[in-house]
Amino acid sequence: MTEVQAVRHFVRLSQLNYSVDTGFFPLGSCTMKFNPKVNEWAARLPGFAGAHPLLPTEQSQGVLELMYRLERSLSEIAGLHATSLEPAAGAQGELAGLMVIRAWHMDKHGTPRKKVLIPDSAHGTNPASAALLGYQAVELKSNSKGVLEPATVAAAMDEDVACLMMTNPNTLGIFEEHVEEICRIVHEKGGQVYGDGANMNALLGVARPGDMGIDVMHYNLHKTFSTPHGGGGPGSGPVAVAEHLAPYLPRPIVVKEGDTYRLDFDQPMSVGKLRTFWGNFGMHLRAYAYIRELGPEGLHAASRLAVLNAQYIRALIEDEWDVAYEGRSLHEVVYTDKKLKETGVTTMDVAKALIDHGYHPPTVYFPLIVPGALMVEPTETETKETLENFAAAMKAIAAQAREEPAAIKAMPQKPVVERLDETRAARKPVLRWSPGFDVGA
């Protein structure tokens, strides 16, 4: 096979992919925002791209200074005391935060405690992180408005509870308006409050979790600061903590002494290392470039636009689509297939139909507390025209579902691969090509 044949084959395959560079990616909660190309330029600067993590301190000053500045920026944005950049993904940041809380309890109470309280509207990885550390996850029910009531927390809170984990805004896109009272209740019983930072894109420059009473919070740099989604590769999930928890952060930390920077391994109360070396530096660099490019005013504007864009889509389509909760939502809105029940068209059918309209489907069937959920998050990076075109596609699908439900259930028809048998694909996956294999079979 010639080089040109191989190149054309793989380029052709790449052109079949959907990406945030080619179209609107309205994944609610996952927050697929555009990755600015200046970030990629910065990440490829030779002094950064070629730096080995075991270089001596005197040859790593630029790298260490950037890490130090990013740590200070993330701490300030969260309203917390210190941040570890080490976790390699949001889920690992979540685990690190719980490890810090566990270590603090061991020091303060002589026991890690037994339970973690988790609202039913929390981010999906919360129960897994708690279980991984041996905690019992206790679910707390939201009220009819989609928020957590202080009385619900008070009834569940006792000396066996290590912490409450909450996402704010929660995965319904609704701000937890009782957050300060809830934090007070947890703290009075000696617990800590973990803030899942998955939805920080709604709060940048507007509000700081630390000011609300949150003790620990992880960031997802891809969701909030425009770094590439991990996709199974290197992500980043820095974890920020209040001052009383800072001694327990993963080691080492970057410290500044005069005009120089160094890695400080002398952290005797630290939970230790989570991964090889000091975090995924390429993601740190991209996030720092984004923060510096926008500045405080720009970050504030990004959050305001993210909320405005979500509200604009809601206003355009809420007559045709059921909104899960009537109250005010922020940067993402959860719709349902309730108004299509009589047609037999489901949320999954709608997701497939959007592909034929040229859009990646939104998050579907999540949060789990909303039957037939479609979770739409446009972020701040989409234009008014894109939002209007997406709303028009949603309206067209609703209309066609009532007139030609069978046509909707047969979509998508336009991609190279039509609708797959997802049940069979999960139970009998074909993991390699073989002669005679029919992709449509």
N, C-alpha and C positions, 0 to 999 in steps of 0.2 A: 504494500500500500504506500502511496506517495504522501509526502508531507501535506500537499495541498488538499488531498482527499481527507486526511485526518483533520486538518484545520476546519475545512468546510463542514465536516460532520459535527464537530463539537460546537462550532459557532451556530449552526442550524439548530442544534438542541438548545443552546442558550436562548435563542430567539423564541422558543416555545414557552419559556418560563415567564411567570408574572412576578413583578417586583415593584417596590415602592418608587423606583426610578421610571417605571413605565405606566403606572396607573394608581388610582385611589385604593388604599389598603385600610378599610374601616374597621379593623379588628378592635373591638371594645376590650378594655382591660390590658390587652397586649401592647397597645399604643405604638403603632407602626408609623412613626414620623419620618420625614425625609432626612437623609444623611447628607449634610452640606459637604460639597466637594473640597472646600478649603480645609475641612478637618482631615480629609484623606491626604491632601498635600502636606499638611503639617506632620501627619503620622509617617510620611515617607522621607522626611528630612534625614539626611545621612547620619547626623549626630545622634538622633533618636533611634532610627530604624536599625542602626548598626551597633547600638550599645548592648553589651553583654551584661547580664545581671550580676556577674561576679567581678566586674571591673573594680579596681580599687577606688576608694572614696574620692580621691583627688581627681580621678578621671571621670567621675559620675556626677559632678556638681550640677550640670544642667538638668539631668534626669531627676535628681533628688530635689532640686528646687521646684521643678514642676509638680512633683508629687506633694511636696509640702504646701505649695500654693493651692493645689486642688483640694487637699485635705482641709485647709482653712476655709476655702470657699464653700465646700459642702457642709461643714460644721455651721457656718454662718447662715446658710440658706435654710438648714433644718432647725436652727435655734438651739443647737446642742453643743456640747463642749469639745468633743474630739471625734475623729472618724478614722476607721481602718480601711485602707484601699485594697486589702489583700483578697477578700472573697472574689471568686472567679465567676459568679453569677448571682442573680437576685436570690435564688433559693439557697445558695451557700451563705449569702449575707444574712438571710433569715436564720439559718442554722447557727451562724456565728453570734448573732444577737441573743438567741436563746441560750447559747453556751455561756455568754457573758452574764446573763441573768442567773443562770444556774450556779456559776462560780460565786457570784455575789451572795446568793442565798446560803451557800455552803459556808462562806466566811461569816456572814451576819447571823444566821440562824442555826448553823450546824447541820442543815438538811437542805436538799435541793427542792423540797416540797414535791407534791405529787401531781398536780393538775394544772392545765392551761385552759383558760376560758376563751372560746372562739365564737364570735357571732356567725349566724348562718349566712350573712352577707359578706363575710371576709374573703380574702383572696384564697384561691384554691390550694396553694401549697402549705398554708398554715398548719392544718392538722398533721400533714406528713412530717413537717419539721419538728413539731412537738413529739410525735410518736418516735421519731428517730432518736430523740434524747431520753426516751423512756417515760415521757409524760402521758397522762390520760387527757385526751382532748374532750372538753365538755362544751357542747354546742349551746349557744344562747339564741333564742328566737328574736327576730326583729318585730317591730310593731306594724300596724297596718300602713304606716307611712314609709316603711322601709328603713327605719333607724332603730338603734338600740336604746332601750329605756333604762335609766339609772336604777329603777326598782328591780329590773331583771338581773342586773349585775349584782346589786346588793343581796338578792336572795341566793345567789350562787357563790358569793365571795366569802371565803373562810381562810383559816391559817394553813390549809393544804394547797392553796392556789399560789403557784409561782408567779403567774402573770396573766394578763388579758391581752390578747392579740387583736388589733382592730385595724382595718383599712379605712382611711378617711381622706377624701370621699370614699365611700364603700363601693363594692362592685356593682351596685345599682346606679352609680353616678350621683348618689345623694350624700350631702354633707352630714356627718354625725353631729348634730347640733348640741347634744348633751355631753360632748367629749370632756369638758372640764370637770363636770360633776362626776362623771364616770371615773376619771383619773383619781379624783379625791377619794371615792369609795374604795378603789383598789389600794391606794397608798395607805389608807387608814388601817387596813388589814395586813400591811407589810408586804403587799405584792408590788409588782412592777407592771408598767404598761408598754407593750410593744406596738409600735406604729408601723404597719406595712406601708412602705413608700411607693407602692406600685402606681398610685394615682397622684403623685406629686406634681404631675404636669398641670393639674388644676389649681395648684397652690403657690407656684413660684412667685415670689415677690408680693404675695397677697397675705399669706398667713404662714406661721412657722410651727410645726408640730411640737417642738420643745416648749414653746410659749403656752401650749394648751395643756401641758402636763405629761407629754410622752417622754419616756425614759430611754428608749432604744428605737432606732428606725433604720431600715436598710433602703438604699436607693437601687433602682434598676437604671443604669446609665443609658441603656438603649431607649427606655421609655421616656425619660425626662431630659436627657442631654444629648440626644440625637446620634449616639454611637450605633454601629450596626447591631442588629439582633444577633444573638449568639448563634442560632441555627445549628447547635451541636458543637460549635467552636468556641473561641474565647469571648466570653462576655465579661461583665463586671458588676458586682453588687456591693459597693461600699456600705459599711454599717457605722452609723453615728450614734453616740451615746451621751447621756448626761454626765456631769463631772464625777459623781460618785461611782460610776461604772467604768470610767476611763482606764483605771489600772488593769482591768481584766481584758482589754482588747487584744486581738492577736498581735504577736510580735514578729518582726521588729516594727518600730515606728520611726518616721523621719523627724529629726530634730534640727533646729537651727541654732548655731553657736556663733555669734558675731555675724560674719558674712559667709560662713560656710555651713554645709549641710552634711549630716551623717545618719546612718541607720543605727538606732539604739536597740540593742538586744537585751539590755538589762531591765527586764520587766518581770519581776519575780511572781506577780499575781496573774500574769497573762494566761489566757486559755491555751496559748501555744500557737503553733503554725497550722494553717489550714491547707496550704498548697505549697508547691515548689516555688521558691523565689518570692517576689514581693507583690504579686498581683499582675493582671494583664495590662501592661503599661501602654500598649497601643490604644486601648479603650480609655485609659486615663488621659492620654494626650488629646484624643478627639473630644472628650467631654470638656477638658480645660479650654480648648480652642473655642468651643461653642459658648461657654460661659463668658470668656473674655470678649468674644465678638459681640455678644448681645449686651453684656453689662447688666446692672440691676434693672434699669428701665426696660431693656429689651426682654429680660426674663419675665418681668411683670406683664409686659404686652403679650408675650407668648401665651401665658396662662389665660389672660382675658380673651384672646382670640380663640383659644381652644374651646372655652366655654361658649363664646358667641357662635362659633361654627356648629357646635352640637345643638344649641338652641335653635339655630336657623333651620337645620334639617328637621328638627322636631316640629317647628311651626309649619313647615311645608307639607309634612306627610301625616300629622297626627289625626286628620280627619279620616284617612283611609287605614291607618295602622293603630292598633291598640297600644297605648303606653302603659307599661306594667304598673307604674305608680304615678298618681296624678300630681304629686308635689313637685317642687322645683328641683330639677336635676342640674348637674354642672357640665363637665367635659364629655360625658358619655350618656347615652340614653338607651334604656332597655325597652324594646318593643316585643310584642308577642304575635302569634298567628291566630289569636282568638277570633278575629273578625272573618277569618277564612274557614272556620271549622265546618260550615255547611257545604263547602266546596270539596272537602277532602284533601286540599292542598296543605302541606305541613311546612314547618320552618325549614326542614332540610330541602324541600322542593324549592322554596324561595331562594335559598342559598345557591342551589344549582342554576336557577333561572338567572340570577345576577351574573353568573359567568358568561352567559350568552349576551348579556347587555354590556359586557366588557369590564366588569368589576370583580375584584376579589370579594368573596362573601365576608360578611361581618362575623364576629364570634357568635356561635349558635349553641343553644341549650345550656347556656351559662349566663348568669348564676343559676345554680340548681334549684333555687327556691322559686324561680319564675318558669312556669310551664311554657314550652314553645318559645323560649327566649331568642331574640335577635339583638345583639348588643353592638351598638354603633358608636364609634369614636373617631371623629374626623381629624383630630389634632388641629394645631394652629397653622399647619403648612398648606392646607388646601384652599383653593380660590373659591370665590362666590360662584363662579361658573361651574366648577366641578361639583360643588354641593348641590346646585340646582339640577344638574344633569343626573346625579345620583338619586335625588328625590324624584325626578321624573321617571327613572327606571323603577323605583319602588312603587310608584303609583301605577305604572303600566303593568307591572307584575300582578298587583292587586286586582286590577280591572280584568286582565286576562284570566286570572284564577277563577273569577266568577263566570266568565263567558266560555272559556276553553280549559277547564282544569286538567284534562288529559294532556294537552300540549305542554303545560307547565311541568307536569310530572315526568315528561319525556326529556326535559332539558338536563344538561346542555347539549346542543347539537353542533355548535360552531367550533369548539376546540378539536385538536387532532384526536384526542381520546374522549369518547362520549361518556355518559354516566356509568360509573363502575358499580359492580356488585360489591358494596363495601363490607357486607357481612362475610362473603366468601374471601375477599381480599384480606380480611383480618384473620380468618380461621385457616385459610390455605394460601398463604402468600407465595408468590412466585418471585424468588429473589435473584434469579439470573436468567438471561435469555438462552434459549436453546433452539436449534433448527426446527422450523415448523411451528414455532410458538406464535399464536394469534393474540395480539394485545387486546382485541375486542371480545375474545371468547370468554 
